[in-house]
Amino acid sequence: MACAKMLGATYYCTNAIVERKNLEPVAHFRLGVPATPAVLSLVNIPVNFHEKLSVYLFAVSGEYHYDSQLLVVLGEEMIRH
């Protein structure tokens, strides 16, 4: 039963994306403030898809250096609100 639900959900999601219809709003959280605002969000999404998608963008602090050193603590309070 769980597998059927997963396959059904995958089908509806894929179909909505392909047909550009019945798209639900999306929350997009970008970690890495203060660095990430320098890179534009959702730049690789086709224009005809992006125009029909309600996207709520949130930039949240939280950043690690490539060597796993903590640079900025995750802004959990921003995510919760």
PDB file as gemmi writes it, atoms N, CA and C in Angstrom:
CRYST1    1.000    1.000    1.000  90.00  90.00  90.00 P 1                      
ATOM      1  N   MET A   1       0.818  -1.193   0.000  1.00  0.00           N  
ATOM      2  CA  MET A   1       0.000   0.000   0.000  1.00  0.00           C  
ATOM      3  C   MET A   1       0.867   1.265   0.000  1.00  0.00           C  
ATOM      4  N   ALA A   2       1.895   1.293   0.842  1.00  0.00           N  
ATOM      5  CA  ALA A   2       2.768   2.470   0.885  1.00  0.00           C  
ATOM      6  C   ALA A   2       3.459   2.687  -0.447  1.00  0.00           C  
ATOM      7  N   CYS A   3       3.856   1.621  -1.091  1.00  0.00           N  
ATOM      8  CA  CYS A   3       4.517   1.737  -2.386  1.00  0.00           C  
ATOM      9  C   CYS A   3       3.565   2.334  -3.421  1.00  0.00           C  
ATOM     10  N   ALA A   4       2.310   1.906  -3.404  1.00  0.00           N  
ATOM     11  CA  ALA A   4       1.328   2.454  -4.352  1.00  0.00           C  
ATOM     12  C   ALA A   4       1.123   3.938  -4.121  1.00  0.00           C  
ATOM     13  N   LYS A   5       1.086   4.359  -2.850  1.00  0.00           N  
ATOM     14  CA  LYS A   5       0.931   5.788  -2.549  1.00  0.00           C  
ATOM     15  C   LYS A   5       2.138   6.565  -3.054  1.00  0.00           C  
ATOM     16  N   MET A   6       3.329   6.006  -2.855  1.00  0.00           N  
ATOM     17  CA  MET A   6       4.534   6.686  -3.302  1.00  0.00           C  
ATOM     18  C   MET A   6       4.539   6.812  -4.823  1.00  0.00           C  
ATOM     19  N   LEU A   7       4.214   5.732  -5.500  1.00  0.00           N  
ATOM     20  CA  LEU A   7       4.181   5.781  -6.963  1.00  0.00           C  
ATOM     21  C   LEU A   7       3.112   6.754  -7.448  1.00  0.00           C  
ATOM     22  N   GLY A   8       1.963   6.762  -6.786  1.00  0.00           N  
ATOM     23  CA  GLY A   8       0.901   7.693  -7.158  1.00  0.00           C  
ATOM     24  C   GLY A   8       1.336   9.131  -6.963  1.00  0.00           C  
ATOM     25  N   ALA A   9       1.972   9.407  -5.821  1.00  0.00           N  
ATOM     26  CA  ALA A   9       2.436  10.764  -5.537  1.00  0.00           C  
ATOM     27  C   ALA A   9       3.502  11.183  -6.538  1.00  0.00           C  
ATOM     28  N   THR A  10       4.404  10.258  -6.871  1.00  0.00           N  
ATOM     29  CA  THR A  10       5.448  10.553  -7.855  1.00  0.00           C  
ATOM     30  C   THR A  10       4.828  10.849  -9.215  1.00  0.00           C  
ATOM     31  N   TYR A  11       3.844  10.069  -9.597  1.00  0.00           N  
ATOM     32  CA  TYR A  11       3.166  10.278 -10.882  1.00  0.00           C  
ATOM     33  C   TYR A  11       2.514  11.659 -10.930  1.00  0.00           C  
ATOM     34  N   TYR A  12       1.761  12.017  -9.884  1.00  0.00           N  
ATOM     35  CA  TYR A  12       1.070  13.305  -9.882  1.00  0.00           C  
ATOM     36  C   TYR A  12       2.051  14.463  -9.871  1.00  0.00           C  
ATOM     37  N   CYS A  13       3.119  14.320  -9.120  1.00  0.00           N  
ATOM     38  CA  CYS A  13       4.141  15.372  -9.075  1.00  0.00           C  
ATOM     39  C   CYS A  13       4.794  15.536 -10.442  1.00  0.00           C  
ATOM     40  N   THR A  14       5.226  14.438 -11.028  1.00  0.00           N  
ATOM     41  CA  THR A  14       5.869  14.482 -12.343  1.00  0.00           C  
ATOM     42  C   THR A  14       4.922  15.034 -13.396  1.00  0.00           C  
ATOM     43  N   ASN A  15       3.679  14.584 -13.365  1.00  0.00           N  
ATOM     44  CA  ASN A  15       2.691  15.044 -14.324  1.00  0.00           C  
ATOM     45  C   ASN A  15       2.446  16.553 -14.184  1.00  0.00           C  
ATOM     46  N   ALA A  16       2.356  17.033 -12.959  1.00  0.00           N  
ATOM     47  CA  ALA A  16       2.146  18.467 -12.731  1.00  0.00           C  
ATOM     48  C   ALA A  16       3.310  19.283 -13.289  1.00  0.00           C  
ATOM     49  N   ILE A  17       4.523  18.787 -13.103  1.00  0.00           N  
ATOM     50  CA  ILE A  17       5.699  19.501 -13.611  1.00  0.00           C  
ATOM     51  C   ILE A  17       5.711  19.494 -15.136  1.00  0.00           C  
ATOM     52  N   VAL A  18       5.479  18.338 -15.734  1.00  0.00           N  
ATOM     53  CA  VAL A  18       5.504  18.222 -17.196  1.00  0.00           C  
ATOM     54  C   VAL A  18       4.416  19.076 -17.837  1.00  0.00           C  
ATOM     55  N   GLU A  19       3.200  19.019 -17.287  1.00  0.00           N  
ATOM     56  CA  GLU A  19       2.084  19.759 -17.873  1.00  0.00           C  
ATOM     57  C   GLU A  19       2.009  21.207 -17.415  1.00  0.00           C  
ATOM     58  N   ARG A  20       2.782  21.563 -16.376  1.00  0.00           N  
ATOM     59  CA  ARG A  20       2.767  22.922 -15.820  1.00  0.00           C  
ATOM     60  C   ARG A  20       1.378  23.291 -15.293  1.00  0.00           C  
ATOM     61  N   LYS A  21       0.673  22.300 -14.710  1.00  0.00           N  
ATOM     62  CA  LYS A  21      -0.663  22.519 -14.157  1.00  0.00           C  
ATOM     63  C   LYS A  21      -0.730  21.926 -12.752  1.00  0.00           C  
ATOM     64  N   ASN A  22      -1.644  22.454 -11.942  1.00  0.00           N  
ATOM     65  CA  ASN A  22      -1.891  21.947 -10.590  1.00  0.00           C  
ATOM     66  C   ASN A  22      -0.627  21.958  -9.725  1.00  0.00           C  
ATOM     67  N   LEU A  23       0.188  22.972  -9.886  1.00  0.00           N  
ATOM     68  CA  LEU A  23       1.424  23.073  -9.114  1.00  0.00           C  
ATOM     69  C   LEU A  23       1.143  23.704  -7.755  1.00  0.00           C  
ATOM     70  N   GLU A  24       1.631  23.081  -6.718  1.00  0.00           N  
ATOM     71  CA  GLU A  24       1.477  23.592  -5.363  1.00  0.00           C  
ATOM     72  C   GLU A  24       2.585  24.608  -5.071  1.00  0.00           C  
ATOM     73  N   PRO A  25       2.330  25.555  -4.164  1.00  0.00           N  
ATOM     74  CA  PRO A  25       3.382  26.502  -3.773  1.00  0.00           C  
ATOM     75  C   PRO A  25       4.588  25.770  -3.174  1.00  0.00           C  
ATOM     76  N   VAL A  26       5.754  26.361  -3.341  1.00  0.00           N  
ATOM     77  CA  VAL A  26       6.995  25.756  -2.874  1.00  0.00           C  
ATOM     78  C   VAL A  26       7.716  26.742  -1.971  1.00  0.00           C  
ATOM     79  N   ALA A  27       8.249  26.250  -0.856  1.00  0.00           N  
ATOM     80  CA  ALA A  27       9.121  27.057   0.004  1.00  0.00           C  
ATOM     81  C   ALA A  27      10.554  26.635  -0.288  1.00  0.00           C  
ATOM     82  N   HIS A  28      11.381  27.597  -0.592  1.00  0.00           N  
ATOM     83  CA  HIS A  28      12.775  27.345  -0.967  1.00  0.00           C  
ATOM     84  C   HIS A  28      13.662  27.988   0.088  1.00  0.00           C  
ATOM     85  N   PHE A  29      14.326  27.162   0.893  1.00  0.00           N  
ATOM     86  CA  PHE A  29      15.225  27.665   1.935  1.00  0.00           C  
ATOM     87  C   PHE A  29      16.656  27.554   1.449  1.00  0.00           C  
ATOM     88  N   ARG A  30      17.344  28.672   1.455  1.00  0.00           N  
ATOM     89  CA  ARG A  30      18.759  28.675   1.067  1.00  0.00           C  
ATOM     90  C   ARG A  30      19.594  28.952   2.292  1.00  0.00           C  
ATOM     91  N   LEU A  31      20.437  28.009   2.637  1.00  0.00           N  
ATOM     92  CA  LEU A  31      21.347  28.183   3.758  1.00  0.00           C  
ATOM     93  C   LEU A  31      22.610  28.857   3.254  1.00  0.00           C  
ATOM     94  N   GLY A  32      23.272  29.573   4.144  1.00  0.00           N  
ATOM     95  CA  GLY A  32      24.562  30.131   3.782  1.00  0.00           C  
ATOM     96  C   GLY A  32      24.647  31.637   3.823  1.00  0.00           C  
ATOM     97  N   VAL A  33      23.656  32.299   4.404  1.00  0.00           N  
ATOM     98  CA  VAL A  33      23.753  33.749   4.556  1.00  0.00           C  
ATOM     99  C   VAL A  33      24.947  34.020   5.470  1.00  0.00           C  
ATOM    100  N   PRO A  34      25.834  34.882   5.150  1.00  0.00           N  
ATOM    101  CA  PRO A  34      25.705  36.001   4.235  1.00  0.00           C  
ATOM    102  C   PRO A  34      26.185  35.742   2.811  1.00  0.00           C  
ATOM    103  N   ALA A  35      26.737  34.589   2.496  1.00  0.00           N  
ATOM    104  CA  ALA A  35      27.310  34.374   1.158  1.00  0.00           C  
ATOM    105  C   ALA A  35      26.275  34.093   0.076  1.00  0.00           C  
ATOM    106  N   THR A  36      25.235  33.325   0.351  1.00  0.00           N  
ATOM    107  CA  THR A  36      24.333  32.862  -0.704  1.00  0.00           C  
ATOM    108  C   THR A  36      23.540  33.924  -1.443  1.00  0.00           C  
ATOM    109  N   PRO A  37      23.178  35.058  -0.868  1.00  0.00           N  
ATOM    110  CA  PRO A  37      22.423  36.029  -1.677  1.00  0.00           C  
ATOM    111  C   PRO A  37      23.183  36.521  -2.910  1.00  0.00           C  
ATOM    112  N   ALA A  38      24.483  36.298  -2.957  1.00  0.00           N  
ATOM    113  CA  ALA A  38      25.269  36.697  -4.121  1.00  0.00           C  
ATOM    114  C   ALA A  38      24.967  35.826  -5.333  1.00  0.00           C  
ATOM    115  N   VAL A  39      24.423  34.638  -5.109  1.00  0.00           N  
ATOM    116  CA  VAL A  39      24.074  33.716  -6.196  1.00  0.00           C  
ATOM    117  C   VAL A  39      22.558  33.724  -6.342  1.00  0.00           C  
ATOM    118  N   LEU A  40      22.063  33.997  -7.531  1.00  0.00           N  
ATOM    119  CA  LEU A  40      20.625  34.067  -7.758  1.00  0.00           C  
ATOM    120  C   LEU A  40      19.955  32.721  -7.531  1.00  0.00           C  
ATOM    121  N   SER A  41      18.729  32.747  -7.015  1.00  0.00           N  
ATOM    122  CA  SER A  41      17.959  31.528  -6.772  1.00  0.00           C  
ATOM    123  C   SER A  41      17.199  31.098  -8.014  1.00  0.00           C  
ATOM    124  N   LEU A  42      17.027  29.813  -8.151  1.00  0.00           N  
ATOM    125  CA  LEU A  42      16.162  29.218  -9.172  1.00  0.00           C  
ATOM    126  C   LEU A  42      16.497  29.674 -10.591  1.00  0.00           C  
ATOM    127  N   VAL A  43      17.769  29.851 -10.891  1.00  0.00           N  
ATOM    128  CA  VAL A  43      18.160  30.362 -12.209  1.00  0.00           C  
ATOM    129  C   VAL A  43      18.050  29.332 -13.324  1.00  0.00           C  
ATOM    130  N   ASN A  44      18.065  28.058 -12.996  1.00  0.00           N  
ATOM    131  CA  ASN A  44      18.028  27.024 -14.032  1.00  0.00           C  
ATOM    132  C   ASN A  44      16.627  26.493 -14.298  1.00  0.00           C  
ATOM    133  N   ILE A  45      15.619  27.085 -13.707  1.00  0.00           N  
ATOM    134  CA  ILE A  45      14.246  26.645 -13.934  1.00  0.00           C  
ATOM    135  C   ILE A  45      13.719  27.315 -15.201  1.00  0.00           C  
ATOM    136  N   PRO A  46      13.142  26.534 -16.117  1.00  0.00           N  
ATOM    137  CA  PRO A  46      12.604  27.135 -17.344  1.00  0.00           C  
ATOM    138  C   PRO A  46      11.585  28.234 -17.035  1.00  0.00           C  
ATOM    139  N   VAL A  47      11.588  29.294 -17.813  1.00  0.00           N  
ATOM    140  CA  VAL A  47      10.732  30.456 -17.572  1.00  0.00           C  
ATOM    141  C   VAL A  47       9.258  30.070 -17.538  1.00  0.00           C  
ATOM    142  N   ASN A  48       8.811  29.223 -18.485  1.00  0.00           N  
ATOM    143  CA  ASN A  48       7.390  28.868 -18.505  1.00  0.00           C  
ATOM    144  C   ASN A  48       6.989  28.037 -17.298  1.00  0.00           C  
ATOM    145  N   PHE A  49       7.935  27.386 -16.654  1.00  0.00           N  
ATOM    146  CA  PHE A  49       7.661  26.646 -15.426  1.00  0.00           C  
ATOM    147  C   PHE A  49       7.662  27.601 -14.233  1.00  0.00           C  
ATOM    148  N   HIS A  50       8.651  28.472 -14.172  1.00  0.00           N  
ATOM    149  CA  HIS A  50       8.788  29.409 -13.054  1.00  0.00           C  
ATOM    150  C   HIS A  50       7.603  30.368 -12.978  1.00  0.00           C  
ATOM    151  N   GLU A  51       7.070  30.771 -14.118  1.00  0.00           N  
ATOM    152  CA  GLU A  51       5.932  31.698 -14.143  1.00  0.00           C  
ATOM    153  C   GLU A  51       4.676  31.097 -13.516  1.00  0.00           C  
ATOM    154  N   LYS A  52       4.538  29.783 -13.546  1.00  0.00           N  
ATOM    155  CA  LYS A  52       3.348  29.125 -13.016  1.00  0.00           C  
ATOM    156  C   LYS A  52       3.550  28.551 -11.625  1.00  0.00           C  
ATOM    157  N   LEU A  53       4.705  28.788 -11.042  1.00  0.00           N  
ATOM    158  CA  LEU A  53       5.048  28.231  -9.747  1.00  0.00           C  
ATOM    159  C   LEU A  53       5.099  29.335  -8.701  1.00  0.00           C  
ATOM    160  N   SER A  54       4.369  29.151  -7.607  1.00  0.00           N  
ATOM    161  CA  SER A  54       4.439  30.097  -6.487  1.00  0.00           C  
ATOM    162  C   SER A  54       5.600  29.670  -5.596  1.00  0.00           C  
ATOM    163  N   VAL A  55       6.622  30.492  -5.546  1.00  0.00           N  
ATOM    164  CA  VAL A  55       7.819  30.158  -4.776  1.00  0.00           C  
ATOM    165  C   VAL A  55       8.021  31.205  -3.692  1.00  0.00           C  
ATOM    166  N   TYR A  56       8.245  30.726  -2.489  1.00  0.00           N  
ATOM    167  CA  TYR A  56       8.552  31.593  -1.364  1.00  0.00           C  
ATOM    168  C   TYR A  56      10.010  31.344  -0.999  1.00  0.00           C  
ATOM    169  N   LEU A  57      10.853  32.340  -1.228  1.00  0.00           N  
ATOM    170  CA  LEU A  57      12.285  32.195  -0.997  1.00  0.00           C  
ATOM    171  C   LEU A  57      12.669  32.705   0.380  1.00  0.00           C  
ATOM    172  N   PHE A  58      13.469  31.931   1.073  1.00  0.00           N  
ATOM    173  CA  PHE A  58      13.963  32.314   2.392  1.00  0.00           C  
ATOM    174  C   PHE A  58      15.468  32.109   2.413  1.00  0.00           C  
ATOM    175  N   ALA A  59      16.201  33.133   2.775  1.00  0.00           N  
ATOM    176  CA  ALA A  59      17.642  33.009   2.949  1.00  0.00           C  
ATOM    177  C   ALA A  59      17.910  32.912   4.445  1.00  0.00           C  
ATOM    178  N   VAL A  60      18.591  31.868   4.838  1.00  0.00           N  
ATOM    179  CA  VAL A  60      18.795  31.562   6.252  1.00  0.00           C  
ATOM    180  C   VAL A  60      20.286  31.455   6.535  1.00  0.00           C  
ATOM    181  N   SER A  61      20.689  31.984   7.685  1.00  0.00           N  
ATOM    182  CA  SER A  61      22.097  31.860   8.056  1.00  0.00           C  
ATOM    183  C   SER A  61      22.426  30.408   8.372  1.00  0.00           C  
ATOM    184  N   GLY A  62      23.639  30.054   8.132  1.00  0.00           N  
ATOM    185  CA  GLY A  62      24.114  28.699   8.376  1.00  0.00           C  
ATOM    186  C   GLY A  62      25.116  28.342   7.308  1.00  0.00           C  
ATOM    187  N   GLU A  63      26.360  28.190   7.698  1.00  0.00           N  
ATOM    188  CA  GLU A  63      27.375  27.990   6.669  1.00  0.00           C  
ATOM    189  C   GLU A  63      28.568  27.235   7.242  1.00  0.00           C  
ATOM    190  N   TYR A  64      29.072  26.305   6.440  1.00  0.00           N  
ATOM    191  CA  TYR A  64      30.283  25.570   6.774  1.00  0.00           C  
ATOM    192  C   TYR A  64      31.319  25.812   5.693  1.00  0.00           C  
ATOM    193  N   HIS A  65      32.561  25.814   6.097  1.00  0.00           N  
ATOM    194  CA  HIS A  65      33.670  25.895   5.164  1.00  0.00           C  
ATOM    195  C   HIS A  65      33.837  24.523   4.509  1.00  0.00           C  
ATOM    196  N   TYR A  66      34.493  24.446   3.371  1.00  0.00           N  
ATOM    197  CA  TYR A  66      34.661  23.169   2.672  1.00  0.00           C  
ATOM    198  C   TYR A  66      35.341  22.106   3.536  1.00  0.00           C  
ATOM    199  N   ASP A  67      36.101  22.519   4.550  1.00  0.00           N  
ATOM    200  CA  ASP A  67      36.778  21.558   5.432  1.00  0.00           C  
ATOM    201  C   ASP A  67      35.952  21.222   6.670  1.00  0.00           C  
ATOM    202  N   SER A  68      34.654  21.540   6.644  1.00  0.00           N  
ATOM    203  CA  SER A  68      33.692  21.253   7.720  1.00  0.00           C  
ATOM    204  C   SER A  68      33.796  22.192   8.916  1.00  0.00           C  
ATOM    205  N   GLN A  69      34.563  23.237   8.801  1.00  0.00           N  
ATOM    206  CA  GLN A  69      34.657  24.213   9.883  1.00  0.00           C  
ATOM    207  C   GLN A  69      33.402  25.077   9.865  1.00  0.00           C  
ATOM    208  N   LEU A  70      32.753  25.216  11.022  1.00  0.00           N  
ATOM    209  CA  LEU A  70      31.557  26.040  11.132  1.00  0.00           C  
ATOM    210  C   LEU A  70      31.912  27.513  10.947  1.00  0.00           C  
ATOM    211  N   LEU A  71      31.243  28.168  10.006  1.00  0.00           N  
ATOM    212  CA  LEU A  71      31.466  29.594   9.764  1.00  0.00           C  
ATOM    213  C   LEU A  71      30.344  30.433  10.369  1.00  0.00           C  
ATOM    214  N   VAL A  72      29.091  30.018  10.149  1.00  0.00           N  
ATOM    215  CA  VAL A  72      27.929  30.744  10.661  1.00  0.00           C  
ATOM    216  C   VAL A  72      26.932  29.714  11.180  1.00  0.00           C  
ATOM    217  N   VAL A  73      26.417  29.927  12.381  1.00  0.00           N  
ATOM    218  CA  VAL A  73      25.465  29.002  12.992  1.00  0.00           C  
ATOM    219  C   VAL A  73      24.138  29.022  12.227  1.00  0.00           C  
ATOM    220  N   LEU A  74      23.504  27.865  12.106  1.00  0.00           N  
ATOM    221  CA  LEU A  74      22.215  27.742  11.438  1.00  0.00           C  
ATOM    222  C   LEU A  74      21.171  28.607  12.139  1.00  0.00           C  
ATOM    223  N   GLY A  75      20.437  29.407  11.371  1.00  0.00           N  
ATOM    224  CA  GLY A  75      19.404  30.291  11.907  1.00  0.00           C  
ATOM    225  C   GLY A  75      18.076  29.544  12.071  1.00  0.00           C  
ATOM    226  N   GLU A  76      18.022  28.635  13.018  1.00  0.00           N  
ATOM    227  CA  GLU A  76      16.832  27.797  13.210  1.00  0.00           C  
ATOM    228  C   GLU A  76      15.567  28.620  13.461  1.00  0.00           C  
ATOM    229  N   GLU A  77      15.695  29.734  14.151  1.00  0.00           N  
ATOM    230  CA  GLU A  77      14.518  30.561  14.446  1.00  0.00           C  
ATOM    231  C   GLU A  77      13.899  31.117  13.163  1.00  0.00           C  
ATOM    232  N   MET A  78      14.710  31.355  12.145  1.00  0.00           N  
ATOM    233  CA  MET A  78      14.188  31.842  10.865  1.00  0.00           C  
ATOM    234  C   MET A  78      13.396  30.744  10.151  1.00  0.00           C  
ATOM    235  N   ILE A  79      13.825  29.511  10.294  1.00  0.00           N  
ATOM    236  CA  ILE A  79      13.141  28.395   9.648  1.00  0.00           C  
ATOM    237  C   ILE A  79      11.811  28.107  10.332  1.00  0.00           C  
ATOM    238  N   ARG A  80      11.777  28.206  11.647  1.00  0.00           N  
ATOM    239  CA  ARG A  80      10.576  27.887  12.413  1.00  0.00           C  
ATOM    240  C   ARG A  80       9.454  28.897  12.186  1.00  0.00           C  
ATOM    241  N   HIS A  81       9.769  30.116  11.832  1.00  0.00           N  
ATOM    242  CA  HIS A  81       8.739  31.150  11.667  1.00  0.00           C  
ATOM    243  C   HIS A  81       8.339  31.184  10.268  1.00  0.00           C  
TER     244      HIS A  81                                                      
END                                                                             
